[in-house]
């Protein structure tokens, strides 16, 4: 809490406790001195009347003070002898001291303290607790604080002196004041011209030292929080160490990655039961590289290994090795493995290792940069001349294609564990894990949710359940129903709904027919994905959406037939065809721009990469110019002639025109179903898959036959 109150108000009474615990000792000292001087002046104010002269009064005061201990009045810097004026009036002062007023004044003066000092601490350096005990017993006469308030010099009643290193205690000044201790602050030496000249010469050196100190704080060195050590501490590893890992994660908390868990469980079992493997001559893997798309649970698996193994665990990010100064990254790698070897057997986890493990020689300026020195040191520590016994290195990356081949060889990373996207069964288990602690309604079916989320990772499913819980809270519900999960899924895929968007009836009708065209063609195409939901509510940049439920087997295998790709192009063109059939060629809109991009991309891949063109044949052309991350130049030169390019363009046009013809044939044949579906969308704005299929059953629609 910042100190913004008036110090005169906050220190009215001597015994008042200062509430600002963050106030430094020097600030508290100034406040207490101001209030102590006020009280001293108040207590010592006397109504003097009929004094002989000013000089006589001064002599009387001086004689009285000389009989009083310094702790009674707390007056500093008294002269060693009276001024000449006081000496001149000494005879008058002697006669005045015999008056009744002087006798009363001498009676009020405090008596010298005579307590025992046998139990005072020895030495010139007292502990803070010893100092407080001596103050409370009245055995400390005066204290003098340093200017920064970190140290004080004390004078005991027996004349001995000592120093005390002070903590940040806001009650110290009050304790000293209540026990009658004389308090002062060291003013320091003002210096002369010579010292000022020397100070000017030393200023650049001190400024450089201050900048170096700040740099060490930024690097986590001795100037940082809890930092101890020499000036080169920034070259030490910043890894987090746990002697007894307490990550709170076990293999039971990891779902949807059964194969990866199995391979990592062998590492854990080797650490727990090494005799079972060494009896057969097996050696523990030196390194395991976790590879997979973002959000699949690579770091979570590493935390589970840490929690299950029960051995010392070091964790760090690869980006912590790279620094501005040359050699710091390599130094931190050496320091990390020195600590790990001292705790062997142990596990070292390096997250996002592609930050330092990229292929060497990829830089434009040669191969002597900081990152390459770091990876060279990492290669040496993992499997170099001296070897690496008892240290298992776990690393995670979603860019295995950019890693150096020397890093991936056996002996460094013996295993590459692929953490892929979960299948249906895995997504069900992940949904069950992330639904713990959430109030779910009885209509929630995780199997249906898992089938609607193909390609989702564990992080995606966690976000889905969290968004559903947020929607339920926004709607003032006590449980999360399937509607909240469905709305959250659509929000993640296509963006939030724009329910308050101003949409005219004409535009609403146009969007309804456009989406009805997509759904109609998709439902009547053989071997195509079924329609899951149709909506004309604007989301993001889209005026409407048609959701299809893709085949799980097709997604996992990645194998797409030629007929499926041709059907996909026809479905994408169904929206534009419906606009032309209902509103005419002159009234079509730009709403099909994304559909045309998808159609062109699929058709060109069929010709150039998949060998689905008879004129081009089974040849892959138009390959990429290389990966820039691998140090290769992006090539703009094509690997085929202009004549081949003309053939490619003509083949792409043939495929697109064929898809457009099929979509037109379906829409014109079943235009009555198109009208019914569009009217239903205008009325309800959203139509689910079951309601949509009932229209086809009533209309007795048949699948398209080429």
Buried (B, 14 or more C-beta within 10 A) or exposed (E): EEEEEEEEEBBEEBEEEBEBEEBBBBBBBBBBBEBBEBEBEEEEEEEEEEEBEEBBBBBBBBBBBEEBBBBBBBEEEEEEEBEEEBEEBBEBBEEBBEEEBBEEBEEEBEEEBEEEBEEBBEEEEBEBEBBBBBBEBBBBBBBBBBEEBBBBBBBBBEEBEBBBEBEEBBEBBBBBBEBBBBBBBEEEEEEEEEEEEEEEEEEEEEEEEEEEBEBBBEBBBBBBEEBEEEEEBBBBBBBEBBEEBEBEBEBEBBBBBBEBBEBBBBBBBBBEEBEEBEEEEEEBBBBBBBBBEEBBBBBBBBBBBBBBBEBBBBBBBBBBBBBEEEEBBBBBBBBBBEBBBEBEBBBBBBBBBBBBBBBBEBEEEEEEBBBBBBBBBBBBBBBEEEEBEBBBBBBBBBBBEBBBEBBBEEEBBBBBBBBBBBBBEBBBBBBEBBBEEBEBBEEBEBEBBBBBBBEBBBBBBBBBBEBBBBBBEEEEBEEBBBBBBBBBBBBBBBBEBBEEEEBEEEBBBBBBBBBBBBBBBBBBBEEBBEBBBBBBBBBEEBBBBBBBBBBBEBBBEEEBEEEBBBBBBBBBBBBBBBBBBBBEEEEBBEBBEEBBEBBBEBBBBBBBEBBBBEEBEEEEBBEEEEEEEEBEEEEEEEEBEEEBEEBBEEBBEBBBEBBBEBBBBBBEBBBEBBEBBBBBBBEEBBBBBEBBBEBBEEBEBEEBEE
